[in-house]
Amino acid sequence: MDVLQYISTKIREEVQALDNDIAAGKAKDFAEYKAVCGVRLGLIKANGIIAETADMIKKDEMQDAEGGTSVET
């Protein structure tokens, strides 16, 4: 498992823990519920960025192995 996979796994575990807390009604009030939902959304977005980064790295490594050049965006 590489570093990005490890981070992604940890983020998914944290999102699952938040989902469990939400389902169990652990928020004291609506403000806390909204805050937890915001954290959850942020983690999901971050995990998407990590997935995109992993794909870019994989593509770059494949191009390098084929002797091609990679383009940075």
C-alpha positions as CSV (number, residue, x, y, z in Angstrom):
1,M,0.0,0.0,0.0
2,D,1.4,3.3,-1.0
3,V,1.1,6.6,1.0
4,L,-1.9,7.9,-1.0
5,Q,-3.8,4.7,-0.6
6,Y,-3.1,4.7,3.1
7,I,-4.3,8.3,3.5
8,S,-7.4,7.5,1.4
9,T,-8.2,4.5,3.6
10,K,-7.9,6.6,6.7
11,I,-10.2,9.2,5.3
12,R,-12.8,6.6,4.4
13,E,-12.6,5.2,7.9
14,E,-13.1,8.7,9.4
15,V,-16.1,9.4,7.1
16,Q,-17.6,6.0,8.2
17,A,-17.1,7.0,11.8
18,L,-18.9,10.3,11.2
19,D,-21.7,8.5,9.3
20,N,-22.1,6.2,12.3
21,D,-22.2,9.1,14.7
22,I,-24.8,10.9,12.5
23,A,-26.9,7.8,12.3
24,A,-26.8,7.3,16.0
25,G,-28.0,10.9,16.6
26,K,-24.9,11.9,18.6
27,A,-25.0,15.6,17.6
28,K,-26.2,17.7,20.5
29,D,-28.0,20.2,18.3
30,F,-28.4,21.3,14.7
31,A,-25.3,23.4,14.8
32,E,-23.2,20.4,15.7
33,Y,-24.9,18.3,13.1
34,K,-24.1,20.9,10.4
35,A,-20.5,21.1,11.6
36,V,-20.1,17.3,11.4
37,C,-21.7,17.3,7.9
38,G,-19.2,20.0,6.8
39,V,-16.3,18.0,8.1
40,R,-17.6,14.9,6.3
41,L,-18.0,16.8,3.0
42,G,-14.5,18.2,3.4
43,L,-13.0,14.8,3.9
44,I,-14.9,13.4,0.9
45,K,-13.6,16.3,-1.3
46,A,-10.1,15.7,0.0
47,N,-10.3,12.0,-0.8
48,G,-11.4,12.9,-4.4
49,I,-8.3,15.1,-4.7
50,I,-6.1,12.3,-3.4
51,A,-7.7,9.9,-6.0
52,E,-7.0,12.4,-8.8
53,T,-3.5,12.9,-7.6
54,A,-2.9,9.1,-7.5
55,D,-4.3,8.8,-11.1
56,M,-2.0,11.6,-12.3
57,I,1.1,10.0,-10.7
58,K,0.2,6.6,-12.2
59,K,-0.2,8.1,-15.6
60,D,3.1,9.9,-15.3
61,E,4.8,6.7,-14.2
62,M,3.4,4.8,-17.1
63,Q,4.5,7.6,-19.6
64,D,8.0,7.6,-18.0
65,A,8.2,3.8,-18.3
66,E,7.2,4.1,-22.0
67,G,9.8,6.7,-22.6
68,G,7.3,9.5,-23.1
69,T,7.2,12.9,-21.5
70,S,4.7,14.1,-19.0
71,V,2.9,17.4,-19.1
72,E,2.3,19.3,-15.8
73,T,-1.0,21.1,-15.5
